[in-house]
Amino acid sequence: RKPLNPKAASVFQAVGVVFIAGLMLFAVFGDILYLIKH
């Protein structure tokens, strides 16, 4: 199996960073909604 080319690796890394940032933002947004509702 061939190793990933650098472009694919950088794209994969960028997607991972966006995914993690999205999860963090979603968690913070959920906490804010929880605080507003309660």
SEFIZA-3560 file (N, C-alpha, C; in Angstrom, 3 decimals):
REM SEFIZA-3560
<numar><xx>0.850</xx><yy>-1.198</yy><zz>0.000</zz><atom>N</atom></numar>
<numar><xx>0.000</xx><yy>0.000</yy><zz>0.000</zz><atom>CA</atom></numar>
<numar><xx>0.882</xx><yy>1.243</yy><zz>0.000</zz><atom>C</atom></numar>
<numar><xx>0.527</xx><yy>2.180</yy><zz>-0.853</zz><atom>N</atom></numar>
<numar><xx>1.353</xx><yy>3.395</yy><zz>-0.980</zz><atom>CA</atom></numar>
<numar><xx>1.066</xx><yy>4.356</yy><zz>0.172</zz><atom>C</atom></numar>
<numar><xx>2.086</xx><yy>5.066</yy><zz>0.629</zz><atom>N</atom></numar>
<numar><xx>1.854</xx><yy>6.083</yy><zz>1.673</zz><atom>CA</atom></numar>
<numar><xx>1.067</xx><yy>7.257</yy><zz>1.104</zz><atom>C</atom></numar>
<numar><xx>0.420</xx><yy>7.991</yy><zz>1.995</zz><atom>N</atom></numar>
<numar><xx>-0.340</xx><yy>9.158</yy><zz>1.552</zz><atom>CA</atom></numar>
<numar><xx>0.601</xx><yy>10.214</yy><zz>1.005</zz><atom>C</atom></numar>
<numar><xx>0.168</xx><yy>10.880</yy><zz>-0.057</zz><atom>N</atom></numar>
<numar><xx>0.976</xx><yy>11.996</yy><zz>-0.539</zz><atom>CA</atom></numar>
<numar><xx>0.766</xx><yy>13.187</yy><zz>0.398</zz><atom>C</atom></numar>
<numar><xx>1.732</xx><yy>14.110</yy><zz>0.456</zz><atom>N</atom></numar>
<numar><xx>1.655</xx><yy>15.208</yy><zz>1.444</zz><atom>CA</atom></numar>
<numar><xx>0.363</xx><yy>16.017</yy><zz>1.338</zz><atom>C</atom></numar>
<numar><xx>-0.146</xx><yy>16.208</yy><zz>0.106</zz><atom>N</atom></numar>
<numar><xx>-1.361</xx><yy>17.009</yy><zz>-0.049</zz><atom>CA</atom></numar>
<numar><xx>-2.543</xx><yy>16.318</yy><zz>0.638</zz><atom>C</atom></numar>
<numar><xx>-2.686</xx><yy>15.006</yy><zz>0.421</zz><atom>N</atom></numar>
<numar><xx>-3.789</xx><yy>14.279</yy><zz>1.045</zz><atom>CA</atom></numar>
<numar><xx>-3.637</xx><yy>14.294</yy><zz>2.564</zz><atom>C</atom></numar>
<numar><xx>-2.393</xx><yy>14.162</yy><zz>3.040</zz><atom>N</atom></numar>
<numar><xx>-2.162</xx><yy>14.154</yy><zz>4.484</zz><atom>CA</atom></numar>
<numar><xx>-2.543</xx><yy>15.508</yy><zz>5.086</zz><atom>C</atom></numar>
<numar><xx>-2.189</xx><yy>16.600</yy><zz>4.410</zz><atom>N</atom></numar>
<numar><xx>-2.507</xx><yy>17.924</yy><zz>4.946</zz><atom>CA</atom></numar>
<numar><xx>-4.014</xx><yy>18.159</yy><zz>4.930</zz><atom>C</atom></numar>
<numar><xx>-4.687</xx><yy>17.680</yy><zz>3.888</zz><atom>N</atom></numar>
<numar><xx>-6.146</xx><yy>17.824</yy><zz>3.823</zz><atom>CA</atom></numar>
<numar><xx>-6.792</xx><yy>17.028</yy><zz>4.945</zz><atom>C</atom></numar>
<numar><xx>-6.296</xx><yy>15.800</yy><zz>5.167</zz><atom>N</atom></numar>
<numar><xx>-6.840</xx><yy>14.956</yy><zz>6.230</zz><atom>CA</atom></numar>
<numar><xx>-6.639</xx><yy>15.621</yy><zz>7.588</zz><atom>C</atom></numar>
<numar><xx>-5.434</xx><yy>16.215</yy><zz>7.788</zz><atom>N</atom></numar>
<numar><xx>-5.150</xx><yy>16.892</yy><zz>9.053</zz><atom>CA</atom></numar>
<numar><xx>-6.074</xx><yy>18.096</yy><zz>9.238</zz><atom>C</atom></numar>
<numar><xx>-6.295</xx><yy>18.850</yy><zz>8.152</zz><atom>N</atom></numar>
<numar><xx>-7.167</xx><yy>20.023</yy><zz>8.240</zz><atom>CA</atom></numar>
<numar><xx>-8.594</xx><yy>19.606</yy><zz>8.591</zz><atom>C</atom></numar>
<numar><xx>-9.074</xx><yy>18.521</yy><zz>7.972</zz><atom>N</atom></numar>
<numar><xx>-10.424</xx><yy>18.031</yy><zz>8.270</zz><atom>CA</atom></numar>
<numar><xx>-10.515</xx><yy>17.622</yy><zz>9.739</zz><atom>C</atom></numar>
<numar><xx>-9.463</xx><yy>16.979</yy><zz>10.246</zz><atom>N</atom></numar>
<numar><xx>-9.447</xx><yy>16.571</yy><zz>11.650</zz><atom>CA</atom></numar>
<numar><xx>-9.511</xx><yy>17.776</yy><zz>12.580</zz><atom>C</atom></numar>
<numar><xx>-8.749</xx><yy>18.817</yy><zz>12.250</zz><atom>N</atom></numar>
<numar><xx>-8.742</xx><yy>20.023</yy><zz>13.088</zz><atom>CA</atom></numar>
<numar><xx>-10.119</xx><yy>20.681</yy><zz>13.083</zz><atom>C</atom></numar>
<numar><xx>-10.725</xx><yy>20.779</yy><zz>11.900</zz><atom>N</atom></numar>
<numar><xx>-12.058</xx><yy>21.389</yy><zz>11.799</zz><atom>CA</atom></numar>
<numar><xx>-13.076</xx><yy>20.562</yy><zz>12.573</zz><atom>C</atom></numar>
<numar><xx>-12.953</xx><yy>19.230</yy><zz>12.487</zz><atom>N</atom></numar>
<numar><xx>-13.894</xx><yy>18.356</yy><zz>13.188</zz><atom>CA</atom></numar>
<numar><xx>-13.787</xx><yy>18.547</yy><zz>14.698</zz><atom>C</atom></numar>
<numar><xx>-12.541</xx><yy>18.598</yy><zz>15.210</zz><atom>N</atom></numar>
<numar><xx>-12.337</xx><yy>18.773</yy><zz>16.650</zz><atom>CA</atom></numar>
<numar><xx>-12.840</xx><yy>20.150</yy><zz>17.089</zz><atom>C</atom></numar>
<numar><xx>-12.539</xx><yy>21.178</yy><zz>16.292</zz><atom>N</atom></numar>
<numar><xx>-12.995</xx><yy>22.530</yy><zz>16.634</zz><atom>CA</atom></numar>
<numar><xx>-14.524</xx><yy>22.579</yy><zz>16.635</zz><atom>C</atom></numar>
<numar><xx>-15.144</xx><yy>21.897</yy><zz>15.672</zz><atom>N</atom></numar>
<numar><xx>-16.596</xx><yy>21.866</yy><zz>15.608</zz><atom>CA</atom></numar>
<numar><xx>-17.201</xx><yy>21.187</yy><zz>16.832</zz><atom>C</atom></numar>
<numar><xx>-16.580</xx><yy>20.095</yy><zz>17.268</zz><atom>N</atom></numar>
<numar><xx>-17.072</xx><yy>19.407</yy><zz>18.465</zz><atom>CA</atom></numar>
<numar><xx>-16.969</xx><yy>20.319</yy><zz>19.680</zz><atom>C</atom></numar>
<numar><xx>-15.846</xx><yy>21.035</yy><zz>19.798</zz><atom>N</atom></numar>
<numar><xx>-15.658</xx><yy>21.930</yy><zz>20.943</zz><atom>CA</atom></numar>
<numar><xx>-16.695</xx><yy>23.049</yy><zz>20.912</zz><atom>C</atom></numar>
<numar><xx>-16.907</xx><yy>23.641</yy><zz>19.724</zz><atom>N</atom></numar>
<numar><xx>-17.897</xx><yy>24.710</yy><zz>19.611</zz><atom>CA</atom></numar>
<numar><xx>-19.292</xx><yy>24.180</yy><zz>19.926</zz><atom>C</atom></numar>
<numar><xx>-19.592</xx><yy>22.962</yy><zz>19.459</zz><atom>N</atom></numar>
<numar><xx>-20.901</xx><yy>22.372</yy><zz>19.716</zz><atom>CA</atom></numar>
<numar><xx>-21.102</xx><yy>22.161</yy><zz>21.217</zz><atom>C</atom></numar>
<numar><xx>-20.053</xx><yy>21.712</yy><zz>21.914</zz><atom>N</atom></numar>
<numar><xx>-20.144</xx><yy>21.489</yy><zz>23.356</zz><atom>CA</atom></numar>
<numar><xx>-20.368</xx><yy>22.813</yy><zz>24.081</zz><atom>C</atom></numar>
<numar><xx>-19.630</xx><yy>23.851</yy><zz>23.697</zz><atom>N</atom></numar>
<numar><xx>-19.790</xx><yy>25.158</yy><zz>24.340</zz><atom>CA</atom></numar>
<numar><xx>-21.186</xx><yy>25.710</yy><zz>24.067</zz><atom>C</atom></numar>
<numar><xx>-21.644</xx><yy>25.584</yy><zz>22.819</zz><atom>N</atom></numar>
<numar><xx>-22.971</xx><yy>26.079</yy><zz>22.459</zz><atom>CA</atom></numar>
<numar><xx>-24.047</xx><yy>25.333</yy><zz>23.248</zz><atom>C</atom></numar>
<numar><xx>-23.877</xx><yy>24.023</yy><zz>23.415</zz><atom>N</atom></numar>
<numar><xx>-24.823</xx><yy>23.237</yy><zz>24.193</zz><atom>CA</atom></numar>
<numar><xx>-24.859</xx><yy>23.686</yy><zz>25.644</zz><atom>C</atom></numar>
<numar><xx>-23.670</xx><yy>23.981</yy><zz>26.211</zz><atom>N</atom></numar>
<numar><xx>-23.619</xx><yy>24.452</yy><zz>27.596</zz><atom>CA</atom></numar>
<numar><xx>-24.347</xx><yy>25.785</yy><zz>27.735</zz><atom>C</atom></numar>
<numar><xx>-24.149</xx><yy>26.675</yy><zz>26.756</zz><atom>N</atom></numar>
<numar><xx>-24.803</xx><yy>27.988</yy><zz>26.815</zz><atom>CA</atom></numar>
<numar><xx>-26.319</xx><yy>27.822</yy><zz>26.739</zz><atom>C</atom></numar>
<numar><xx>-26.791</xx><yy>26.963</yy><zz>25.829</zz><atom>N</atom></numar>
<numar><xx>-28.235</xx><yy>26.734</yy><zz>25.723</zz><atom>CA</atom></numar>
<numar><xx>-28.777</xx><yy>26.149</yy><zz>27.021</zz><atom>C</atom></numar>
<numar><xx>-27.998</xx><yy>25.239</yy><zz>27.634</zz><atom>N</atom></numar>
<numar><xx>-28.436</xx><yy>24.628</yy><zz>28.889</zz><atom>CA</atom></numar>
<numar><xx>-28.555</xx><yy>25.694</yy><zz>29.978</zz><atom>C</atom></numar>
<numar><xx>-27.564</xx><yy>26.601</yy><zz>30.028</zz><atom>N</atom></numar>
<numar><xx>-27.597</xx><yy>27.646</yy><zz>31.056</zz><atom>CA</atom></numar>
<numar><xx>-28.768</xx><yy>28.596</yy><zz>30.822</zz><atom>C</atom></numar>
<numar><xx>-29.083</xx><yy>28.877</yy><zz>29.558</zz><atom>N</atom></numar>
<numar><xx>-30.191</xx><yy>29.792</yy><zz>29.258</zz><atom>CA</atom></numar>
<numar><xx>-31.528</xx><yy>29.144</yy><zz>29.629</zz><atom>C</atom></numar>
<numar><xx>-31.677</xx><yy>27.866</yy><zz>29.312</zz><atom>N</atom></numar>
<numar><xx>-32.963</xx><yy>27.200</yy><zz>29.543</zz><atom>CA</atom></numar>
<numar><xx>-33.206</xx><yy>26.924</yy><zz>31.023</zz><atom>C</atom></numar>
<numar><xx>-32.144</xx><yy>26.753</yy><zz>31.809</zz><atom>N</atom></numar>
<numar><xx>-32.330</xx><yy>26.386</yy><zz>33.218</zz><atom>CA</atom></numar>
<numar><xx>-31.974</xx><yy>27.549</yy><zz>34.133</zz><atom>C</atom></numar>
//
